[in-house]
Amino acid sequence: MVGVIWLFLLPTTFGFLFELTTPGSLNGEITNSRYNALLDIIIEERKERKQIEQYIGQLEMEVKKLTNITSKIPIILKDFEILHSELHTVQSKSTQFENCCSYYRNSTSKITMTMLNRIRNDIMVLEDKQTKEIAVTACATGDRYNNNSVIRFPNIRTSYGINTLTTLQTNGKFTCDKPGLYLIIASIMTHLSDAEYQIRKNENNLVYVRIVPRFSGDQIENHHTGTGSAVVFLSLRDTIDIHAVTDIYIHVGYSCLSIFRIH
């Protein structure tokens, strides 16, 4: 007798014939060996099927994950587009801000340079004005001067643009430190009749002045003033002085010398 067993495997169904008995077998030894082999095949098939099922389950989970991710891609792309648009807006505003800052920076720089130029010009005008404005008025003290002596003017009343007046105060000589055309005015009061003095440049006479008594009726006033003036060009280190030609007594407060540059 020949026995037939059909073996079914999932997911694919197939079968084969297996003879449990073989003609010519003795005492059933061959039949038992084949039976045991069949059981081993069935057990191994079950193990492999279980493993396949587990693997298929894992694949299904991965497919679900991929499906979820794929479904989120449009949302992610939309969010990306929104972020990209916002980034473009921020960059545009940043560019506008930089342009605005650049404009104000340039405007401020221009205004600052304009103000600096104006201040610089004003300073130059003031310096030029100070350079051009050269003048001094100095007065003598009450003293007696012999003929052929230089009258000193130690009391400086006003001074503009002159570096030093030491020589005028100590020995009566004005020393020019800024060349130009100068006007010199001297006014000397004395009680001595017919006193004379000179306005000199570099000890050379420019103008003679005689102080003549003033008559009031039949009386001669004791104090009288003689005033002289001269216009002269002075070069650097030229000197001006008032030289007593005769003996002369100076009255304080009424005897002064004024020097100023015209041009």
BAMI-67717 format. One record per residue (C-alpha): residue number from 0; residue in one letter; x, y, z. Coordinates in steps of 0.5 Angstrom, whole numbers, plus 2048, in hexadecimal, padded with zeros to 3 digits. Example, Ala and Ser with C-alpha at 12.3 -4.5 7.8 and 13.67 -1.06 7.14 Angstrom:
BEGIN
<node><lumke>0</lumke><kolke>a</kolke><east>819</east><north>7F7</north><up>810</up></node>
<node><lumke>1</lumke><kolke>s</kolke><east>81B</east><north>7FE</north><up>80E</up></node>
This chain:
BEGIN
<node><lumke>0</lumke><kolke>m</kolke><east>800</east><north>800</north><up>800</up></node>
<node><lumke>1</lumke><kolke>v</kolke><east>803</east><north>807</north><up>7FE</up></node>
<node><lumke>2</lumke><kolke>g</kolke><east>801</east><north>80D</north><up>803</up></node>
<node><lumke>3</lumke><kolke>v</kolke><east>800</east><north>814</north><up>800</up></node>
<node><lumke>4</lumke><kolke>i</kolke><east>801</east><north>81A</north><up>804</up></node>
<node><lumke>5</lumke><kolke>w</kolke><east>800</east><north>821</north><up>801</up></node>
<node><lumke>6</lumke><kolke>l</kolke><east>804</east><north>827</north><up>804</up></node>
<node><lumke>7</lumke><kolke>f</kolke><east>801</east><north>82E</north><up>804</up></node>
<node><lumke>8</lumke><kolke>l</kolke><east>806</east><north>834</north><up>805</up></node>
<node><lumke>9</lumke><kolke>l</kolke><east>803</east><north>83C</north><up>806</up></node>
<node><lumke>10</lumke><kolke>p</kolke><east>803</east><north>840</north><up>802</up></node>
<node><lumke>11</lumke><kolke>t</kolke><east>804</east><north>83C</north><up>7FC</up></node>
<node><lumke>12</lumke><kolke>t</kolke><east>801</east><north>835</north><up>7FC</up></node>
<node><lumke>13</lumke><kolke>f</kolke><east>804</east><north>82F</north><up>7F9</up></node>
<node><lumke>14</lumke><kolke>g</kolke><east>805</east><north>828</north><up>7FB</up></node>
<node><lumke>15</lumke><kolke>f</kolke><east>809</east><north>822</north><up>7F9</up></node>
<node><lumke>16</lumke><kolke>l</kolke><east>808</east><north>81A</north><up>7FA</up></node>
<node><lumke>17</lumke><kolke>f</kolke><east>80C</east><north>817</north><up>800</up></node>
<node><lumke>18</lumke><kolke>e</kolke><east>80B</east><north>80F</north><up>800</up></node>
<node><lumke>19</lumke><kolke>l</kolke><east>80B</east><north>80D</north><up>807</up></node>
<node><lumke>20</lumke><kolke>t</kolke><east>80D</east><north>806</north><up>805</up></node>
<node><lumke>21</lumke><kolke>t</kolke><east>811</east><north>803</north><up>800</up></node>
<node><lumke>22</lumke><kolke>p</kolke><east>811</east><north>7FD</north><up>7FD</up></node>
<node><lumke>23</lumke><kolke>g</kolke><east>816</east><north>7F8</north><up>7FF</up></node>
<node><lumke>24</lumke><kolke>s</kolke><east>816</east><north>7FC</north><up>806</up></node>
<node><lumke>25</lumke><kolke>l</kolke><east>818</east><north>7F7</north><up>80C</up></node>
<node><lumke>26</lumke><kolke>n</kolke><east>815</east><north>7F8</north><up>813</up></node>
<node><lumke>27</lumke><kolke>g</kolke><east>813</east><north>7FF</north><up>811</up></node>
<node><lumke>28</lumke><kolke>e</kolke><east>81A</east><north>802</north><up>812</up></node>
<node><lumke>29</lumke><kolke>i</kolke><east>81A</east><north>806</north><up>80C</up></node>
<node><lumke>30</lumke><kolke>t</kolke><east>812</east><north>809</north><up>80D</up></node>
<node><lumke>31</lumke><kolke>n</kolke><east>814</east><north>80C</north><up>814</up></node>
<node><lumke>32</lumke><kolke>s</kolke><east>81A</east><north>80F</north><up>811</up></node>
<node><lumke>33</lumke><kolke>r</kolke><east>816</east><north>813</north><up>80C</up></node>
<node><lumke>34</lumke><kolke>y</kolke><east>811</east><north>815</north><up>811</up></node>
<node><lumke>35</lumke><kolke>n</kolke><east>816</east><north>818</north><up>816</up></node>
<node><lumke>36</lumke><kolke>a</kolke><east>819</east><north>81C</north><up>810</up></node>
<node><lumke>37</lumke><kolke>l</kolke><east>812</east><north>81E</north><up>80E</up></node>
<node><lumke>38</lumke><kolke>l</kolke><east>811</east><north>821</north><up>815</up></node>
<node><lumke>39</lumke><kolke>d</kolke><east>817</east><north>824</north><up>815</up></node>
<node><lumke>40</lumke><kolke>i</kolke><east>815</east><north>828</north><up>80F</up></node>
<node><lumke>41</lumke><kolke>i</kolke><east>80E</east><north>82A</north><up>811</up></node>
<node><lumke>42</lumke><kolke>i</kolke><east>812</east><north>82D</north><up>818</up></node>
<node><lumke>43</lumke><kolke>e</kolke><east>817</east><north>831</north><up>814</up></node>
<node><lumke>44</lumke><kolke>e</kolke><east>811</east><north>833</north><up>80F</up></node>
<node><lumke>45</lumke><kolke>r</kolke><east>80D</east><north>836</north><up>815</up></node>
<node><lumke>46</lumke><kolke>k</kolke><east>813</east><north>839</north><up>818</up></node>
<node><lumke>47</lumke><kolke>e</kolke><east>815</east><north>83D</north><up>811</up></node>
<node><lumke>48</lumke><kolke>r</kolke><east>80E</east><north>83F</north><up>810</up></node>
<node><lumke>49</lumke><kolke>k</kolke><east>80D</east><north>842</north><up>817</up></node>
<node><lumke>50</lumke><kolke>q</kolke><east>814</east><north>846</north><up>815</up></node>
<node><lumke>51</lumke><kolke>i</kolke><east>811</east><north>848</north><up>80F</up></node>
<node><lumke>52</lumke><kolke>e</kolke><east>80A</east><north>84A</north><up>812</up></node>
<node><lumke>53</lumke><kolke>q</kolke><east>80F</east><north>84E</north><up>817</up></node>
<node><lumke>54</lumke><kolke>y</kolke><east>813</east><north>851</north><up>811</up></node>
<node><lumke>55</lumke><kolke>i</kolke><east>80C</east><north>853</north><up>80D</up></node>
<node><lumke>56</lumke><kolke>g</kolke><east>80A</east><north>856</north><up>814</up></node>
<node><lumke>57</lumke><kolke>q</kolke><east>810</east><north>85A</north><up>814</up></node>
<node><lumke>58</lumke><kolke>l</kolke><east>80F</east><north>85C</north><up>80D</up></node>
<node><lumke>59</lumke><kolke>e</kolke><east>808</east><north>85E</north><up>80E</up></node>
<node><lumke>60</lumke><kolke>m</kolke><east>80A</east><north>863</north><up>814</up></node>
<node><lumke>61</lumke><kolke>e</kolke><east>810</east><north>866</north><up>810</up></node>
<node><lumke>62</lumke><kolke>v</kolke><east>80B</east><north>867</north><up>80A</up></node>
<node><lumke>63</lumke><kolke>k</kolke><east>806</east><north>86A</north><up>80F</up></node>
<node><lumke>64</lumke><kolke>k</kolke><east>80C</east><north>86F</north><up>811</up></node>
<node><lumke>65</lumke><kolke>l</kolke><east>80E</east><north>871</north><up>80A</up></node>
<node><lumke>66</lumke><kolke>t</kolke><east>806</east><north>872</north><up>808</up></node>
<node><lumke>67</lumke><kolke>n</kolke><east>806</east><north>877</north><up>80E</up></node>
<node><lumke>68</lumke><kolke>i</kolke><east>80C</east><north>87A</north><up>80C</up></node>
<node><lumke>69</lumke><kolke>t</kolke><east>80A</east><north>87B</north><up>805</up></node>
<node><lumke>70</lumke><kolke>s</kolke><east>803</east><north>87E</north><up>807</up></node>
<node><lumke>71</lumke><kolke>k</kolke><east>807</east><north>883</north><up>80B</up></node>
<node><lumke>72</lumke><kolke>i</kolke><east>80B</east><north>885</north><up>805</up></node>
<node><lumke>73</lumke><kolke>p</kolke><east>806</east><north>88A</north><up>802</up></node>
<node><lumke>74</lumke><kolke>i</kolke><east>806</east><north>88D</north><up>809</up></node>
<node><lumke>75</lumke><kolke>i</kolke><east>80D</east><north>88E</north><up>80A</up></node>
<node><lumke>76</lumke><kolke>l</kolke><east>80E</east><north>890</north><up>803</up></node>
<node><lumke>77</lumke><kolke>k</kolke><east>809</east><north>896</north><up>805</up></node>
<node><lumke>78</lumke><kolke>d</kolke><east>80C</east><north>898</north><up>80B</up></node>
<node><lumke>79</lumke><kolke>f</kolke><east>812</east><north>898</north><up>807</up></node>
<node><lumke>80</lumke><kolke>e</kolke><east>80F</east><north>89D</north><up>802</up></node>
<node><lumke>81</lumke><kolke>i</kolke><east>80C</east><north>8A1</north><up>808</up></node>
<node><lumke>82</lumke><kolke>l</kolke><east>813</east><north>8A1</north><up>80B</up></node>
<node><lumke>83</lumke><kolke>h</kolke><east>817</east><north>8A3</north><up>805</up></node>
<node><lumke>84</lumke><kolke>s</kolke><east>812</east><north>8A8</north><up>803</up></node>
<node><lumke>85</lumke><kolke>e</kolke><east>813</east><north>8AB</north><up>80B</up></node>
<node><lumke>86</lumke><kolke>l</kolke><east>81A</east><north>8AB</north><up>80A</up></node>
<node><lumke>87</lumke><kolke>h</kolke><east>81A</east><north>8AF</north><up>803</up></node>
<node><lumke>88</lumke><kolke>t</kolke><east>816</east><north>8B4</north><up>807</up></node>
<node><lumke>89</lumke><kolke>v</kolke><east>81B</east><north>8B5</north><up>80C</up></node>
<node><lumke>90</lumke><kolke>q</kolke><east>820</east><north>8B5</north><up>807</up></node>
<node><lumke>91</lumke><kolke>s</kolke><east>81D</east><north>8BA</north><up>803</up></node>
<node><lumke>92</lumke><kolke>k</kolke><east>81B</east><north>8BE</north><up>80A</up></node>
<node><lumke>93</lumke><kolke>s</kolke><east>822</east><north>8BD</north><up>80C</up></node>
<node><lumke>94</lumke><kolke>t</kolke><east>825</east><north>8C0</north><up>805</up></node>
<node><lumke>95</lumke><kolke>q</kolke><east>820</east><north>8C6</north><up>806</up></node>
<node><lumke>96</lumke><kolke>f</kolke><east>823</east><north>8C7</north><up>80D</up></node>
<node><lumke>97</lumke><kolke>e</kolke><east>82A</east><north>8C7</north><up>80B</up></node>
<node><lumke>98</lumke><kolke>n</kolke><east>828</east><north>8CC</north><up>805</up></node>
<node><lumke>99</lumke><kolke>c</kolke><east>825</east><north>8D1</north><up>80A</up></node>
<node><lumke>100</lumke><kolke>c</kolke><east>82A</east><north>8D0</north><up>80F</up></node>
<node><lumke>101</lumke><kolke>s</kolke><east>82F</east><north>8D1</north><up>809</up></node>
<node><lumke>102</lumke><kolke>y</kolke><east>82B</east><north>8D7</north><up>807</up></node>
<node><lumke>103</lumke><kolke>y</kolke><east>82B</east><north>8DA</north><up>80E</up></node>
<node><lumke>104</lumke><kolke>r</kolke><east>832</east><north>8D9</north><up>80F</up></node>
<node><lumke>105</lumke><kolke>n</kolke><east>834</east><north>8DC</north><up>808</up></node>
<node><lumke>106</lumke><kolke>s</kolke><east>830</east><north>8E2</north><up>80A</up></node>
<node><lumke>107</lumke><kolke>t</kolke><east>832</east><north>8E3</north><up>811</up></node>
<node><lumke>108</lumke><kolke>s</kolke><east>839</east><north>8E2</north><up>80E</up></node>
<node><lumke>109</lumke><kolke>k</kolke><east>838</east><north>8E8</north><up>809</up></node>
<node><lumke>110</lumke><kolke>i</kolke><east>835</east><north>8EC</north><up>80E</up></node>
<node><lumke>111</lumke><kolke>t</kolke><east>83B</east><north>8EB</north><up>813</up></node>
<node><lumke>112</lumke><kolke>m</kolke><east>840</east><north>8ED</north><up>80D</up></node>
<node><lumke>113</lumke><kolke>t</kolke><east>83C</east><north>8F3</north><up>80C</up></node>
<node><lumke>114</lumke><kolke>m</kolke><east>83B</east><north>8F5</north><up>813</up></node>
<node><lumke>115</lumke><kolke>l</kolke><east>843</east><north>8F4</north><up>814</up></node>
<node><lumke>116</lumke><kolke>n</kolke><east>844</east><north>8F8</north><up>80D</up></node>
<node><lumke>117</lumke><kolke>r</kolke><east>840</east><north>8FE</north><up>810</up></node>
<node><lumke>118</lumke><kolke>i</kolke><east>844</east><north>8FD</north><up>817</up></node>
<node><lumke>119</lumke><kolke>r</kolke><east>84A</east><north>8FD</north><up>813</up></node>
<node><lumke>120</lumke><kolke>n</kolke><east>849</east><north>903</north><up>80F</up></node>
<node><lumke>121</lumke><kolke>d</kolke><east>846</east><north>907</north><up>815</up></node>
<node><lumke>122</lumke><kolke>i</kolke><east>84D</east><north>905</north><up>818</up></node>
<node><lumke>123</lumke><kolke>m</kolke><east>851</east><north>907</north><up>812</up></node>
<node><lumke>124</lumke><kolke>v</kolke><east>84D</east><north>90E</north><up>812</up></node>
<node><lumke>125</lumke><kolke>l</kolke><east>84E</east><north>90F</north><up>819</up></node>
<node><lumke>126</lumke><kolke>e</kolke><east>855</east><north>90D</north><up>819</up></node>
<node><lumke>127</lumke><kolke>d</kolke><east>856</east><north>912</north><up>813</up></node>
<node><lumke>128</lumke><kolke>k</kolke><east>852</east><north>917</north><up>816</up></node>
<node><lumke>129</lumke><kolke>q</kolke><east>857</east><north>917</north><up>81C</up></node>
<node><lumke>130</lumke><kolke>t</kolke><east>85D</east><north>917</north><up>818</up></node>
<node><lumke>131</lumke><kolke>k</kolke><east>85A</east><north>91D</north><up>814</up></node>
<node><lumke>132</lumke><kolke>e</kolke><east>858</east><north>921</north><up>81B</up></node>
<node><lumke>133</lumke><kolke>i</kolke><east>85E</east><north>923</north><up>81D</up></node>
<node><lumke>134</lumke><kolke>a</kolke><east>85E</east><north>929</north><up>822</up></node>
<node><lumke>135</lumke><kolke>v</kolke><east>860</east><north>92C</north><up>829</up></node>
<node><lumke>136</lumke><kolke>t</kolke><east>85F</east><north>932</north><up>82D</up></node>
<node><lumke>137</lumke><kolke>a</kolke><east>864</east><north>933</north><up>833</up></node>
<node><lumke>138</lumke><kolke>c</kolke><east>865</east><north>939</north><up>837</up></node>
<node><lumke>139</lumke><kolke>a</kolke><east>86B</east><north>93C</north><up>83B</up></node>
<node><lumke>140</lumke><kolke>t</kolke><east>86D</east><north>93D</north><up>842</up></node>
<node><lumke>141</lumke><kolke>g</kolke><east>86E</east><north>944</north><up>845</up></node>
<node><lumke>142</lumke><kolke>d</kolke><east>875</east><north>945</north><up>844</up></node>
<node><lumke>143</lumke><kolke>r</kolke><east>87A</east><north>94A</north><up>841</up></node>
<node><lumke>144</lumke><kolke>y</kolke><east>87E</east><north>949</north><up>83B</up></node>
<node><lumke>145</lumke><kolke>n</kolke><east>884</east><north>94C</north><up>839</up></node>
<node><lumke>146</lumke><kolke>n</kolke><east>886</east><north>94E</north><up>832</up></node>
<node><lumke>147</lumke><kolke>n</kolke><east>888</east><north>948</north><up>82D</up></node>
<node><lumke>148</lumke><kolke>s</kolke><east>884</east><north>943</north><up>831</up></node>
<node><lumke>149</lumke><kolke>v</kolke><east>87F</east><north>93E</north><up>830</up></node>
<node><lumke>150</lumke><kolke>i</kolke><east>878</east><north>93E</north><up>833</up></node>
<node><lumke>151</lumke><kolke>r</kolke><east>876</east><north>938</north><up>836</up></node>
<node><lumke>152</lumke><kolke>f</kolke><east>86F</east><north>935</north><up>836</up></node>
<node><lumke>153</lumke><kolke>p</kolke><east>86E</east><north>930</north><up>83C</up></node>
<node><lumke>154</lumke><kolke>n</kolke><east>866</east><north>930</north><up>83D</up></node>
<node><lumke>155</lumke><kolke>i</kolke><east>863</east><north>92C</north><up>837</up></node>
<node><lumke>156</lumke><kolke>r</kolke><east>85C</east><north>92E</north><up>837</up></node>
<node><lumke>157</lumke><kolke>t</kolke><east>85A</east><north>92A</north><up>831</up></node>
<node><lumke>158</lumke><kolke>s</kolke><east>85D</east><north>925</north><up>82D</up></node>
<node><lumke>159</lumke><kolke>y</kolke><east>85B</east><north>920</north><up>827</up></node>
<node><lumke>160</lumke><kolke>g</kolke><east>85F</east><north>91B</north><up>823</up></node>
<node><lumke>161</lumke><kolke>i</kolke><east>866</east><north>91D</north><up>825</up></node>
<node><lumke>162</lumke><kolke>n</kolke><east>86A</east><north>918</north><up>828</up></node>
<node><lumke>163</lumke><kolke>t</kolke><east>86F</east><north>91C</north><up>82D</up></node>
<node><lumke>164</lumke><kolke>l</kolke><east>86F</east><north>923</north><up>82F</up></node>
<node><lumke>165</lumke><kolke>t</kolke><east>875</east><north>923</north><up>834</up></node>
<node><lumke>166</lumke><kolke>t</kolke><east>879</east><north>927</north><up>830</up></node>
<node><lumke>167</lumke><kolke>l</kolke><east>874</east><north>92D</north><up>830</up></node>
<node><lumke>168</lumke><kolke>q</kolke><east>873</east><north>92C</north><up>837</up></node>
<node><lumke>169</lumke><kolke>t</kolke><east>87A</east><north>92C</north><up>839</up></node>
<node><lumke>170</lumke><kolke>n</kolke><east>87E</east><north>930</north><up>834</up></node>
<node><lumke>171</lumke><kolke>g</kolke><east>878</east><north>934</north><up>830</up></node>
<node><lumke>172</lumke><kolke>k</kolke><east>879</east><north>930</north><up>82A</up></node>
<node><lumke>173</lumke><kolke>f</kolke><east>874</east><north>92D</north><up>826</up></node>
<node><lumke>174</lumke><kolke>t</kolke><east>876</east><north>927</north><up>822</up></node>
<node><lumke>175</lumke><kolke>c</kolke><east>872</east><north>924</north><up>81C</up></node>
<node><lumke>176</lumke><kolke>d</kolke><east>871</east><north>91D</north><up>81B</up></node>
<node><lumke>177</lumke><kolke>k</kolke><east>86C</east><north>91D</north><up>816</up></node>
<node><lumke>178</lumke><kolke>p</kolke><east>86D</east><north>921</north><up>810</up></node>
<node><lumke>179</lumke><kolke>g</kolke><east>868</east><north>926</north><up>80D</up></node>
<node><lumke>180</lumke><kolke>l</kolke><east>866</east><north>92D</north><up>80D</up></node>
<node><lumke>181</lumke><kolke>y</kolke><east>866</east><north>931</north><up>813</up></node>
<node><lumke>182</lumke><kolke>l</kolke><east>863</east><north>937</north><up>816</up></node>
<node><lumke>183</lumke><kolke>i</kolke><east>866</east><north>93A</north><up>81C</up></node>
<node><lumke>184</lumke><kolke>i</kolke><east>863</east><north>93F</north><up>821</up></node>
<node><lumke>185</lumke><kolke>a</kolke><east>867</east><north>943</north><up>826</up></node>
<node><lumke>186</lumke><kolke>s</kolke><east>864</east><north>948</north><up>82B</up></node>
<node><lumke>187</lumke><kolke>i</kolke><east>869</east><north>94B</north><up>831</up></node>
<node><lumke>188</lumke><kolke>m</kolke><east>867</east><north>950</north><up>836</up></node>
<node><lumke>189</lumke><kolke>t</kolke><east>86C</east><north>954</north><up>83A</up></node>
<node><lumke>190</lumke><kolke>h</kolke><east>86C</east><north>95B</north><up>83D</up></node>
<node><lumke>191</lumke><kolke>l</kolke><east>873</east><north>95D</north><up>83A</up></node>
<node><lumke>192</lumke><kolke>s</kolke><east>872</east><north>962</north><up>834</up></node>
<node><lumke>193</lumke><kolke>d</kolke><east>874</east><north>960</north><up>82D</up></node>
<node><lumke>194</lumke><kolke>a</kolke><east>876</east><north>959</north><up>82F</up></node>
<node><lumke>195</lumke><kolke>e</kolke><east>877</east><north>954</north><up>829</up></node>
<node><lumke>196</lumke><kolke>y</kolke><east>877</east><north>94D</north><up>828</up></node>
<node><lumke>197</lumke><kolke>q</kolke><east>878</east><north>948</north><up>821</up></node>
<node><lumke>198</lumke><kolke>i</kolke><east>874</east><north>942</north><up>81F</up></node>
<node><lumke>199</lumke><kolke>r</kolke><east>87A</east><north>93E</north><up>81C</up></node>
<node><lumke>200</lumke><kolke>k</kolke><east>87A</east><north>938</north><up>818</up></node>
<node><lumke>201</lumke><kolke>n</kolke><east>881</east><north>934</north><up>819</up></node>
<node><lumke>202</lumke><kolke>e</kolke><east>883</east><north>93A</north><up>81D</up></node>
<node><lumke>203</lumke><kolke>n</kolke><east>882</east><north>93E</north><up>816</up></node>
<node><lumke>204</lumke><kolke>n</kolke><east>87E</east><north>944</north><up>817</up></node>
<node><lumke>205</lumke><kolke>l</kolke><east>877</east><north>944</north><up>814</up></node>
<node><lumke>206</lumke><kolke>v</kolke><east>873</east><north>94A</north><up>817</up></node>
<node><lumke>207</lumke><kolke>y</kolke><east>875</east><north>94F</north><up>81C</up></node>
<node><lumke>208</lumke><kolke>v</kolke><east>870</east><north>952</north><up>821</up></node>
<node><lumke>209</lumke><kolke>r</kolke><east>871</east><north>958</north><up>825</up></node>
<node><lumke>210</lumke><kolke>i</kolke><east>86D</east><north>959</north><up>82B</up></node>
<node><lumke>211</lumke><kolke>v</kolke><east>86B</east><north>961</north><up>82B</up></node>
<node><lumke>212</lumke><kolke>p</kolke><east>867</east><north>964</north><up>831</up></node>
<node><lumke>213</lumke><kolke>r</kolke><east>860</east><north>966</north><up>831</up></node>
<node><lumke>214</lumke><kolke>f</kolke><east>85E</east><north>96D</north><up>832</up></node>
<node><lumke>215</lumke><kolke>s</kolke><east>857</east><north>96E</north><up>836</up></node>
<node><lumke>216</lumke><kolke>g</kolke><east>857</east><north>976</north><up>835</up></node>
<node><lumke>217</lumke><kolke>d</kolke><east>85D</east><north>979</north><up>838</up></node>
<node><lumke>218</lumke><kolke>q</kolke><east>85F</east><north>973</north><up>83C</up></node>
<node><lumke>219</lumke><kolke>i</kolke><east>863</east><north>96D</north><up>83A</up></node>
<node><lumke>220</lumke><kolke>e</kolke><east>860</east><north>966</north><up>83C</up></node>
<node><lumke>221</lumke><kolke>n</kolke><east>865</east><north>962</north><up>83F</up></node>
<node><lumke>222</lumke><kolke>h</kolke><east>864</east><north>95B</north><up>83C</up></node>
<node><lumke>223</lumke><kolke>h</kolke><east>863</east><north>95A</north><up>835</up></node>
<node><lumke>224</lumke><kolke>t</kolke><east>863</east><north>954</north><up>830</up></node>
<node><lumke>225</lumke><kolke>g</kolke><east>866</east><north>953</north><up>82A</up></node>
<node><lumke>226</lumke><kolke>t</kolke><east>864</east><north>94D</north><up>825</up></node>
<node><lumke>227</lumke><kolke>g</kolke><east>867</east><north>94A</north><up>81F</up></node>
<node><lumke>228</lumke><kolke>s</kolke><east>866</east><north>945</north><up>81A</up></node>
<node><lumke>229</lumke><kolke>a</kolke><east>869</east><north>941</north><up>815</up></node>
<node><lumke>230</lumke><kolke>v</kolke><east>867</east><north>93B</north><up>810</up></node>
<node><lumke>231</lumke><kolke>v</kolke><east>86D</east><north>937</north><up>80E</up></node>
<node><lumke>232</lumke><kolke>f</kolke><east>86E</east><north>930</north><up>80B</up></node>
<node><lumke>233</lumke><kolke>l</kolke><east>872</east><north>92B</north><up>810</up></node>
<node><lumke>234</lumke><kolke>s</kolke><east>876</east><north>925</north><up>80F</up></node>
<node><lumke>235</lumke><kolke>l</kolke><east>877</east><north>91F</north><up>814</up></node>
<node><lumke>236</lumke><kolke>r</kolke><east>87C</east><north>922</north><up>81A</up></node>
<node><lumke>237</lumke><kolke>d</kolke><east>87B</east><north>929</north><up>818</up></node>
<node><lumke>238</lumke><kolke>t</kolke><east>87A</east><north>92E</north><up>81E</up></node>
<node><lumke>239</lumke><kolke>i</kolke><east>876</east><north>934</north><up>81F</up></node>
<node><lumke>240</lumke><kolke>d</kolke><east>878</east><north>939</north><up>825</up></node>
<node><lumke>241</lumke><kolke>i</kolke><east>876</east><north>940</north><up>828</up></node>
<node><lumke>242</lumke><kolke>h</kolke><east>87D</east><north>943</north><up>829</up></node>
<node><lumke>243</lumke><kolke>a</kolke><east>87D</east><north>94A</north><up>82D</up></node>
<node><lumke>244</lumke><kolke>v</kolke><east>881</east><north>94F</north><up>829</up></node>
<node><lumke>245</lumke><kolke>t</kolke><east>881</east><north>954</north><up>82F</up></node>
<node><lumke>246</lumke><kolke>d</kolke><east>880</east><north>953</north><up>837</up></node>
<node><lumke>247</lumke><kolke>i</kolke><east>879</east><north>951</north><up>838</up></node>
<node><lumke>248</lumke><kolke>y</kolke><east>875</east><north>94F</north><up>83E</up></node>
<node><lumke>249</lumke><kolke>i</kolke><east>86F</east><north>94A</north><up>83D</up></node>
<node><lumke>250</lumke><kolke>h</kolke><east>868</east><north>94B</north><up>840</up></node>
<node><lumke>251</lumke><kolke>v</kolke><east>866</east><north>944</north><up>842</up></node>
<node><lumke>252</lumke><kolke>g</kolke><east>85F</east><north>942</north><up>83F</up></node>
<node><lumke>253</lumke><kolke>y</kolke><east>85F</east><north>947</north><up>83A</up></node>
<node><lumke>254</lumke><kolke>s</kolke><east>865</east><north>945</north><up>836</up></node>
<node><lumke>255</lumke><kolke>c</kolke><east>864</east><north>93E</north><up>831</up></node>
<node><lumke>256</lumke><kolke>l</kolke><east>866</east><north>93B</north><up>82B</up></node>
<node><lumke>257</lumke><kolke>s</kolke><east>861</east><north>937</north><up>826</up></node>
<node><lumke>258</lumke><kolke>i</kolke><east>864</east><north>932</north><up>821</up></node>
<node><lumke>259</lumke><kolke>f</kolke><east>85F</east><north>92E</north><up>81C</up></node>
<node><lumke>260</lumke><kolke>r</kolke><east>860</east><north>92B</north><up>816</up></node>
<node><lumke>261</lumke><kolke>i</kolke><east>85C</east><north>92D</north><up>810</up></node>
<node><lumke>262</lumke><kolke>h</kolke><east>85D</east><north>928</north><up>80B</up></node>
